[in-house]
Amino acid sequence: MITAGVYGLIGGITLFFGALIGIYLKVSKQTVGAVMAFASGVLISALTFDLMGNAYQTGGFDSVSVGFIAGAVLFVGGDYLIDRHGGHFRKHGHGKKHINKKAATKNSMLASSGSAIFLGALLDGIPESVAIGVGLAAGHGVGLSMLIAVFLSNFP
């Protein structure tokens, strides 16, 4: 249990450090993009090499495929709902907020930045936590690459 807590702390502490850097330092969009691209590549590699092989051996092709597709559908569907209800107006690349008053008043909860952040945290944090927790509980351990991937992907 202590190991799970330490792994969770290591994986999640970068959210705090990334937020501090974002608040107090001027970081270029290119730098953020490069860090995000590298982190997503590491996360995909960890998913492919650390998790998918074990999941396939344990649950078979059907279980792995259903889980993978269900996660993708949930993420894309949630993103679509937020955009459909005005979330795409909340902020554009130049940093100015744009609000579609008709869409925002129609369903302001989905149009808010908070909903987008909540959905992202929910669909990002839960699978990462489950992957670490189940790996540790099953005695398989969690590969160093998975821990590094979570660490890096939470930073931006």
Order of alpha helices (4+ residues) and beta strands (2+ residues): alpha-alpha-alpha-alpha-alpha-alpha-alpha
